[in-house]
Amino acid sequence: MLLEVKDIHVYYGAIHALQGISFQVNEGEIVTLIGANGAGKSTSLNTISGILHPRTGGVSFRGHDITLTPAEEIVRLGICQSPEGRKIFAPLTVMENLEMGAYTRKDRGEISRGIERVFKSFPRLKERQNQLGGTLSGGEQQMLAMGRALMSQPTLLLLDEPSMGLSPILVEEIFNIIQEINSEGTSILLVEQNAQMALSVAHRGYVLETGQIVLEGASNALLDNPQVHEAYLGGH
Amino acid sequence: MEKSTTAPPVSFFQRIIRGRWIGKFMLAAISILVTVGIAFKASQSPALFFQQLINGLQLGFVYALIALGYTMVYGIVRLINFAHGDVFMVGAFVSYFAIANFQLHAWPSAVIPEINPVISLVIGTISVIFLAMATCGFLAVTIERVAYKPLRDAPRISALITAIGVSFFLEYFGALPFVFTSNFITYKRPFEVTTWYIQNGIHHLEAGVEAPTGSVLFSNILIIIIIISLLLLASLQFIVRRTKVGKAMRAVSYDKPTARLMGINVDGIISVTFAIGAALAGAAGVLYATAYPQVVFWMGITPGLKAFVAAVLGGIGSIPGALVGSLIMGQAEVLSAGYISTPMRDAIAFTILILVLLVRPTGIFGEPEREKA
């Protein structure tokens, strides 16, 4: 098992955001967390990334306990997040954004190979490499955010709402690239509001509701589940 | 909501307020008055005018080195580090002790007696500056760790008050009889002053000789200040633009949580920023004391404030802004001392700040604070 989240309780002050959540990601999988706004999807990712720490419960990665490991260490261990809202460094160029993604890597040759790989997946970034991150369109920013996260060569890539605010064609493109990244060996934990899209690429999925997991299973099973259909797939 | 096509009529007064017309008008009126006044005086005695410009340049570059520390620290932790001027003072004192007590400026010729005395002096002076820079950098990192870091998530006003407290601590700890004492101390320059005058060419001015009237004087101190400042500015620009640490500094100043998600050690980058800013202030301390050879425990207050004003004038958080603002401050101070009144020069410097902020509240190079999601 690559990642195991075990019964975590996370609070924002007095707000009990995650109320005992457990899930796993296995080597080579795409796993998705779906659910409505405020269900705790981003909170789960930020807890894995070490931005938040659970009050009780634990997170382990490749068998090591990382519950209290600080965020910057977690990147070194092989987990990197592409955060919600893309969070591009607007005053830095596309190239510099990618270099920041490779912050934990030392080998220059490896970094430039990483940049080549990102440019292969996202040719549009190559054209814009000297442009400031803030001047990119929404879709390009999403590509940059994913490319930047890939620069740390993660074993597990966390993607938070990659489809947010993008046109259907771009969403299609982004999800194709997600599958491509996965086929090259990177495991992916995908958080999405677009449940249809997420379940169509994922192997397994978990449904979150107000800080708890209410359903889990193989993606096909969830797609066919009447409850999921009703609540997240628009009921038809 | 869609705005209706016929906008409600805006009253005369509202238009004045929105357009910042009062500030613009005052700035324009005063600029014209000052320009005309100075042009008139300059035409009477061009030599005096150029003399003032040179003096202002010297002061402006020293301010720039201090202002950069304010602006960098503000850029990364949104804190006005009021102790920065006192770090500058510590830099001046470190160089004073290094020169007067340990002859650090003469070490190369002490080690290798047959070395060319000029080379010895250059290496020695650079060593003194490096020592002051290193000490100040270390001091600032300590201050940051002890006083500011625990307040990182506290309201900004708490950190600001702490900064004022640190400033007082440095001053009055320095004033203790066994530290820097509370006396004015004459600064021993690492090198002798050589003065030249410009009048139909550049001539060397012998010691004890009056310069001919109508000539413009400049010394090796001016040249050294400008060269060292430009070198430091260029290195800073290189660090911030080209190195991994510099890029990380910009990333951290833009968005700390995302920087952490990329594996950037945010605390480490903040420490580096404090260290670089303080090192520049330390260098400024040495240069300032060399130009105006006297050190005292409160010597950092006024240059610190002026440099702060310069940083705000240029747009706080902007590195080119700090340089431009400082050069303007240097000229404003010297020209107002020369042509208006010496005791008024500080008041005039602050008046300029107020007027510029009336028209451009974010300073010359400043960008409006953006909203973060």
Interface residues (C-beta under 8 A of the other chain):
Chain A: S49 G50 I51 P70 A71 E72 I74 V75 R76 C80 Q81 P83 G85 K87 F89 A90 P91 L92 E96 E99 M100 G101 Y103 T104 R148 S152
Chain B: K244 K247 A248 R250 A251 Y254 D255 P257 T258 A259 R260 L261 M262 G263 I264 N265 V266 A373
